[in-house]
Amino acid sequence: QPWAETLQLSVDDDQAPPPDIYYLLVDGLGQPEFLSQNYPVAQHALRDVLTDRGFQVLERSNCSYPQTALSAASTLNMDHLQNLLEIRDPENSDRRILRGMISHNRATMALRKAGYVLDAFPSGYPVTRMAEPHRCWQPRLNPTFLEYYVLDDGLLPLLHRLLGHGPADLSHELRRRRLDFIFDHLPDARRELVDDQPLFVFAHILAPHPPFVFDAAGRPLNPPIKFGFADGSHWRAGHGSDAAAYKALYSEQFAYVMQRLGEAVDGILANSPRPPVIIIQGDHGPGAGLDWEDAAASDHQERFGIYNAWYVPEGVDISLRDDEMAANTFIVLLNGVFGAGLEQVPDGQWFAPSSKPYLFSDVLPQRSGH
């Protein structure tokens, strides 16, 4: 398959070790320019948390697809999916091929061949798990998506109600603990590594994507309904709420996520033997205006606009466009760190319904806020 083609990076043994690389894929983290105009997000949370720490925050960055599996597969394999896959049946709903593309992606395989150790911080979403990481960081109680939903069945929700709790309080608490575990332990990734061993960290942080379980100060929120990772029109239908309610809850969780990211960055920098490259990037934007089955009824600027912030140490030649596309992330990175000479892919955006992830429709010309 095209995405499995070997990419050889040039590493000079006589020079200093290449920088550590942290790729933090933050689910649903939206574009600063769009959020500042359409969401009640505080300015400090939106930009200052990272710019004060030396990051370049790109204002108008975009992804190419509105779903995590599609976007991550494209970004990690450095091309659009239409160039990577032979899609014989666009009506197919099987995401296992995307799972394989992410777990054995071109960028990670190239870095491992160049001598990098891979540490992974999984979210519980099986599609974004890395294959055979050196270390896998997760709490002892680490339910998968399926296990979260199993907790919502049977006697447990009834018992919760009898005790005066919401039907999914346990699931929401486990979700909070997993998110906090990632933020707490990202600075520990260099533990037990010798100083000249380069490290690549992949973390999938499944927030500020719903469910919304934190307020801006990190206090717990327990939605009084069954647990679910539904977004967009699925979230609105399940909550009986409108876009305004989504925006308010999203903005609260966004603020807490940014606070924790800033704290994690402080720890990473303090524990690094040499300045690392840190990329904090959304896989797609929020979903207040997303209709999962109708491209024409969806706000593409909201969903395709992503947060994209880079910490680049001195001596690493990385030049970034303010509207950088996610598919070029590792092309830009590997060119800057290793002089890989990779050609960037052209801009492109394609909507795909939730039920048919390979049924692509071109939406790049459609740009409108709501």
C-alpha positions as CSV (number, residue, x, y, z in Angstrom):
1,Q,0.0,0.0,0.0
2,P,1.3,3.5,-0.8
3,W,1.3,4.6,2.9
4,A,3.6,1.7,3.8
5,E,6.4,2.9,1.5
6,T,9.6,3.3,3.4
7,L,10.8,6.8,4.0
8,Q,14.5,7.0,4.8
9,L,15.7,10.0,6.9
10,S,19.3,11.1,6.8
11,V,20.8,11.0,10.3
12,D,24.5,12.0,10.8
13,D,26.1,10.0,13.6
14,D,28.8,12.6,14.0
15,Q,26.4,15.4,14.9
16,A,24.3,16.1,18.0
17,P,21.2,13.9,18.4
18,P,18.1,15.3,16.6
19,P,15.4,16.9,18.8
20,D,12.7,15.1,20.6
21,I,9.4,15.4,18.8
22,Y,6.0,15.7,20.7
23,Y,2.9,15.4,18.5
24,L,-0.1,16.1,20.6
25,L,-3.3,15.4,18.6
26,V,-6.0,17.3,20.5
27,D,-9.4,16.2,19.4
28,G,-11.8,18.9,18.3
29,L,-9.3,21.8,19.0
30,G,-10.6,24.5,16.7
31,Q,-9.1,27.2,14.7
32,P,-8.2,30.4,16.7
33,E,-9.5,32.8,14.1
34,F,-12.9,31.1,13.9
35,L,-13.3,30.5,17.6
36,S,-12.4,34.1,18.5
37,Q,-15.3,35.2,16.2
38,N,-17.9,32.5,16.9
39,Y,-17.3,31.0,20.4
40,P,-17.2,32.5,23.9
41,V,-13.5,31.5,24.4
42,A,-11.3,33.7,26.5
43,Q,-8.4,35.3,24.6
44,H,-5.9,34.0,27.2
45,A,-7.0,30.4,26.7
46,L,-7.1,30.8,22.9
47,R,-3.6,32.1,22.2
48,D,-1.6,33.4,25.2
49,V,-1.3,30.1,27.0
50,L,1.0,28.9,24.2
51,T,2.5,32.1,22.8
52,D,3.7,33.0,26.2
53,R,5.7,29.7,26.2
54,G,7.3,30.4,22.8
55,F,4.9,28.7,20.5
56,Q,3.8,30.0,17.1
57,V,0.1,29.7,16.9
58,L,-1.3,29.5,13.3
59,E,-4.5,31.5,13.0
60,R,-6.0,29.9,9.9
61,S,-4.8,26.3,9.7
62,N,-7.1,23.6,8.3
63,C,-7.5,19.8,8.1
64,S,-8.7,18.0,5.0
65,Y,-11.4,15.7,6.5
66,P,-14.0,16.2,9.2
67,Q,-13.5,12.9,11.1
68,T,-10.6,11.9,13.4
69,A,-9.8,8.6,11.6
70,L,-9.7,10.3,8.2
71,S,-7.7,13.3,9.3
72,A,-5.2,11.5,11.4
73,A,-4.6,8.9,8.7
74,S,-3.9,11.7,6.2
75,T,-1.7,13.7,8.5
76,L,0.5,10.8,9.7
77,N,0.9,9.5,6.1
78,M,1.6,12.9,4.6
79,D,-0.9,12.9,1.8
80,H,-4.6,13.0,1.0
81,L,-6.4,9.7,1.4
82,Q,-7.5,9.7,-2.2
83,N,-3.8,9.4,-3.2
84,L,-3.2,6.7,-0.5
85,L,-6.2,4.5,-0.9
86,E,-7.8,2.7,-3.8
87,I,-11.4,3.3,-2.8
88,R,-13.4,0.7,-4.7
89,D,-16.6,1.0,-2.6
90,P,-17.3,4.6,-1.3
91,E,-20.4,3.2,0.5
92,N,-18.1,1.1,2.7
93,S,-18.3,2.0,6.5
94,D,-15.3,-0.2,7.7
95,R,-12.7,2.0,9.4
96,R,-10.2,-0.8,10.0
97,I,-8.2,0.2,7.0
98,L,-7.8,3.6,8.6
99,R,-6.8,2.0,11.9
100,G,-4.0,0.2,10.0
101,M,-2.9,3.4,8.3
102,I,-2.6,5.2,11.6
103,S,-0.9,2.4,13.6
104,H,1.7,1.7,10.9
105,N,2.0,5.3,9.4
106,R,4.8,6.6,7.3
107,A,5.9,9.4,9.6
108,T,6.3,7.2,12.7
109,M,7.9,4.4,10.8
110,A,10.5,6.8,9.3
111,L,11.3,8.3,12.7
112,R,11.7,4.8,14.3
113,K,14.1,3.8,11.4
114,A,16.0,7.0,12.2
115,G,16.5,5.8,15.8
116,Y,13.6,7.4,17.6
117,V,11.9,5.7,20.6
118,L,8.1,5.8,20.3
119,D,6.0,6.6,23.3
120,A,2.2,6.6,23.0
121,F,-0.5,8.1,25.1
122,P,-3.7,6.5,23.7
123,S,-7.1,8.0,24.2
124,G,-9.2,4.8,24.3
125,Y,-10.3,5.3,20.7
126,P,-8.9,2.1,19.1
127,V,-8.5,3.6,15.6
128,T,-5.7,6.0,16.8
129,R,-3.5,3.4,18.7
130,M,0.1,3.2,17.6
131,A,1.6,-0.2,16.8
132,E,4.1,-1.5,19.2
133,P,5.2,1.6,21.0
134,H,8.3,1.5,23.2
135,R,6.0,2.5,26.1
136,C,2.3,2.9,26.3
137,W,1.2,5.4,28.9
138,Q,-2.3,4.9,30.3
139,P,-4.1,4.7,33.7
140,R,-4.9,1.4,35.3
141,L,-8.5,1.9,34.5
142,N,-8.5,2.7,30.8
143,P,-11.7,1.7,29.1
144,T,-12.0,1.6,25.4
145,F,-14.9,3.2,23.5
146,L,-16.9,0.0,23.6
147,E,-16.3,-0.5,27.4
148,Y,-17.5,3.0,28.1
149,Y,-20.8,2.2,26.4
150,V,-21.0,-1.2,28.2
151,L,-20.9,0.7,31.5
152,D,-24.1,2.4,30.4
153,D,-26.0,-0.8,30.1
154,G,-27.4,-3.2,32.8
155,L,-27.9,-2.3,36.4
156,L,-25.1,0.2,36.9
157,P,-27.1,3.3,35.5
158,L,-30.1,2.2,37.7
159,L,-27.8,1.9,40.8
160,H,-26.4,5.4,40.0
161,R,-29.9,6.9,40.0
162,L,-30.8,5.1,43.3
163,L,-27.7,6.7,44.9
164,G,-28.7,10.1,43.5
165,H,-26.1,10.2,40.7
166,G,-26.4,10.7,37.0
167,P,-26.7,7.6,34.9
168,A,-23.1,7.9,33.5
169,D,-21.2,9.5,36.4
170,L,-18.7,6.6,36.6
171,S,-17.9,6.9,32.8
172,H,-17.5,10.6,33.1
173,E,-15.1,10.3,36.0
174,L,-13.1,7.7,34.1
175,R,-12.9,10.0,31.2
176,R,-11.7,12.9,33.4
177,R,-9.0,10.6,35.0
178,R,-7.7,9.5,31.6
179,L,-7.4,13.1,30.3
180,D,-5.7,14.3,33.5
181,F,-3.4,11.2,33.4
182,I,-2.1,12.2,29.9
183,F,-1.5,15.8,31.0
184,D,0.2,14.8,34.2
185,H,2.5,12.2,32.6
186,L,3.5,13.8,29.3
187,P,6.5,15.4,31.1
188,D,7.6,11.9,32.2
189,A,8.1,10.5,28.7
190,R,11.9,10.9,28.9
191,R,12.1,8.9,32.0
192,E,14.7,6.1,31.8
193,L,16.0,7.3,28.5
194,V,19.7,8.3,28.1
195,D,20.1,11.9,27.0
196,D,21.3,11.2,23.5
197,Q,18.3,8.9,22.7
198,P,15.8,10.8,20.5
199,L,12.1,10.4,21.5
200,F,8.9,10.7,19.5
201,V,5.7,11.1,21.5
202,F,2.3,10.6,20.0
203,A,-0.6,11.5,22.3
204,H,-4.3,11.5,21.3
205,I,-6.1,13.8,23.7
206,L,-9.8,13.3,23.3
207,A,-10.9,16.7,24.4
208,P,-12.3,19.4,24.0
209,H,-14.4,17.0,21.9
210,P,-17.6,15.9,23.7
211,P,-18.6,14.7,26.2
212,F,-18.1,17.9,28.1
213,V,-16.9,16.8,31.6
214,F,-14.8,19.8,32.7
215,D,-15.6,23.4,33.3
216,A,-13.0,26.1,32.6
217,A,-11.5,25.7,36.1
218,G,-11.3,21.9,35.8
219,R,-14.3,21.2,38.0
220,P,-16.3,18.1,37.1
221,L,-19.4,18.2,35.0
222,N,-21.7,15.2,34.8
223,P,-24.2,15.4,32.0
224,P,-27.5,13.9,33.3
225,I,-27.7,11.5,30.3
226,K,-26.1,8.3,29.1
227,F,-22.4,8.5,28.2
228,G,-21.4,9.1,24.6
229,F,-18.7,10.6,22.4
230,A,-21.3,11.9,20.0
231,D,-20.5,15.2,18.3
232,G,-22.2,17.6,15.9
233,S,-25.8,16.7,15.0
234,H,-25.5,13.5,17.0
235,W,-24.7,15.5,20.1
236,R,-27.5,18.0,19.6
237,A,-30.0,15.2,19.1
238,G,-28.9,13.3,22.2
239,H,-28.9,16.3,24.5
240,G,-31.9,18.1,23.1
241,S,-29.8,21.2,22.9
242,D,-28.9,23.7,20.3
243,A,-25.7,25.1,18.9
244,A,-25.5,27.8,21.6
245,A,-25.4,25.2,24.4
246,Y,-22.7,23.3,22.6
247,K,-20.6,26.4,22.2
248,A,-20.8,27.3,25.8
249,L,-19.9,23.9,27.1
250,Y,-17.1,23.5,24.5
251,S,-15.6,26.8,25.4
252,E,-15.4,25.8,29.1
253,Q,-13.7,22.5,28.3
254,F,-11.4,24.2,25.8
255,A,-10.2,26.6,28.5
256,Y,-9.3,23.7,30.8
257,V,-7.6,21.7,28.1
258,M,-5.4,24.7,27.2
259,Q,-4.5,25.3,30.8
260,R,-3.4,21.7,31.2
261,L,-1.5,21.7,27.9
262,G,0.4,24.8,29.1
263,E,1.3,23.0,32.3
264,A,2.4,19.8,30.4
265,V,4.6,21.9,28.1
266,D,6.3,23.4,31.1
267,G,7.1,19.9,32.4
268,I,8.3,18.7,29.0
269,L,10.7,21.6,28.6
270,A,12.0,21.3,32.1
271,N,12.7,17.5,31.6
272,S,14.2,17.7,28.1
273,P,18.0,17.4,27.8
274,R,17.8,19.6,24.6
275,P,14.9,21.7,23.3
276,P,12.3,19.6,21.6
277,V,9.9,20.2,18.8
278,I,6.3,20.3,20.2
279,I,3.3,20.3,17.9
280,I,-0.2,20.8,19.4
281,Q,-2.7,20.3,16.7
282,G,-6.5,19.6,16.3
283,D,-7.6,16.7,14.2
284,H,-10.7,18.7,13.2
285,G,-12.6,21.6,14.7
286,P,-15.7,21.6,16.9
287,G,-19.2,20.6,15.8
288,A,-21.8,23.1,16.8
289,G,-22.7,23.6,13.1
290,L,-21.9,20.0,11.9
291,D,-24.6,17.8,10.3
292,W,-23.0,14.4,10.1
293,E,-25.0,13.3,7.1
294,D,-25.4,16.5,5.2
295,A,-22.5,18.5,3.8
296,A,-24.6,21.3,2.6
297,A,-26.1,21.8,6.1
298,S,-22.7,21.8,7.8
299,D,-20.3,24.7,8.7
300,H,-17.1,23.7,7.0
301,Q,-15.1,26.6,8.3
302,E,-15.8,25.5,11.8
303,R,-15.2,21.8,11.3
304,F,-12.2,22.0,9.0
305,G,-10.5,24.8,10.9
306,I,-8.0,23.5,13.4
307,Y,-5.7,24.7,16.1
308,N,-2.1,24.3,15.0
309,A,0.7,25.5,17.3
310,W,4.4,24.8,17.0
311,Y,7.3,25.1,19.5
312,V,10.4,25.1,17.3
313,P,13.9,25.4,19.0
314,E,16.7,27.5,17.6
315,G,18.7,25.7,15.0
316,V,15.7,23.9,13.5
317,D,14.7,25.4,10.1
318,I,11.0,25.2,10.0
319,S,8.9,27.8,8.1
320,L,5.2,27.7,8.7
321,R,2.3,29.3,6.7
322,D,-0.5,30.8,8.8
323,D,-2.9,28.6,6.9
324,E,-0.8,25.5,7.0
325,M,-2.7,22.3,6.1
326,A,-2.6,19.3,8.5
327,A,-1.6,17.0,5.7
328,N,1.7,18.9,5.4
329,T,2.6,18.7,9.1
330,F,5.2,15.9,9.0
331,I,6.4,17.0,5.6
332,V,7.3,20.4,7.0
333,L,8.7,18.7,10.2
334,L,10.9,16.2,8.4
335,N,12.1,18.7,5.9
336,G,13.1,21.1,8.7
337,V,14.7,18.5,11.0
338,F,16.2,16.1,8.5
339,G,16.3,18.0,5.2
340,A,14.1,15.2,3.8
341,G,13.2,17.2,0.6
342,L,9.6,16.1,0.6
343,E,7.1,17.9,-1.6
344,Q,4.1,19.5,0.1
345,V,0.6,18.3,-0.9
346,P,-1.9,20.8,-2.3
347,D,-4.7,22.2,-0.2
348,G,-7.9,20.2,-0.2
349,Q,-11.0,19.6,2.0
350,W,-13.5,16.8,1.6
351,F,-16.6,16.1,3.6
352,A,-17.5,12.5,4.5
353,P,-20.7,11.5,6.3
354,S,-20.3,9.6,9.6
355,S,-22.0,6.6,8.1
356,K,-19.9,6.5,4.9
357,P,-16.4,7.7,5.7
358,Y,-15.1,7.1,2.2
359,L,-17.9,9.0,0.4
360,F,-16.0,12.2,-0.2
361,S,-17.4,15.5,-1.5
362,D,-15.2,18.5,-2.2
363,V,-16.1,21.4,0.1
364,L,-13.0,23.6,-0.2
365,P,-14.9,26.5,-1.9
366,Q,-17.6,26.5,0.8
367,R,-16.6,28.9,3.6
368,S,-19.2,30.5,5.9
369,G,-19.4,31.2,9.6
370,H,-22.6,30.8,11.6
